[in-house]
Amino acid sequence: MLSENVTKIPSFSMSNMGSVENVVLSTNVTSLEEKAFANNSALKQVAIYDSTTQIHDKAFSSCSNVKLLVEKD
């Protein structure tokens, strides 16, 4: 899980994470920027909350197996 202080995932900040399969974002994250999670072929699941209201259409570029799990705040 990321720090509670994180409010956005900037471009390329979570890209090329190797074998990471699951990521859990805090309720404070409101934005996933362009290619934030790019090039993570092992990534299977990203858990976000409904407070994440901005997801760039290329936030998960080259992540063919990823699924978003949306939780209520």
Protein Blocks (a to p, Z undefined) as FASTA:
>chain_A
ZZfkbmbdcehklgokljafbdcddfklmbdcehklgoilkbmbdcddfklmbdcfklmg
oiakbccddddZZ
